[in-house]
Structure formats: structure tokens, C-alpha cells
Amino acid sequence: MSRNVKQTSVRIATLAAETLHDSGASQVARRLAASALAQRGTGKQTGAVIEDVAAKVLASPHYAEETRELAASVLAQSNKSR
């Protein structure tokens, strides 16, 4: 099985933390933020379910730029063989 060793950057981790503290953030943004933070400084990679969520966010023009950034980061850390 292919393993992706990329980790969340400091900038994306900061954005993710801010998103989780923002009571007005969407549920999708909060899920992506939690996934990005879980991958900060660890060997964890994106799971299949959140990978699908992130792909849908990037395919839709209806999400905020910050949510799209989180989605891109999460997808960059997904399993490349999936």
C-alpha cells in the first residue's frame, strides 16, 4: 500500500485551528479542519470518507476560499493509490 508522508503546514494548521474556533464555520469546513490538524506532526493520512468530502468541496464553486484551502491540503495528504 502506498503511503503519503506529507504533513499539514503551519499556515494550514493555523487556518484549521481558527476554523474550529469559529462558531460560524460550516460543518464541512470544521470536518476538513479537524482532519488537517490530525495530520499535523503525525504520520496520519486522509481517510476515504473525508477524501470524498474534500473532492466535492473542490469541485463546487459554492464554498469559501478557506474551506477550499483546507480541502486541497487534506487531499494532498491522501493515499495516492486510492
Summary of the structure (lengths in Angstrom):
residues: 82
radius of gyration: 11.7
end to end distance: 9.5
largest distance: 38.3
contacts: 237
relative contact order: 0.24
helix: 59%
strand: 2%
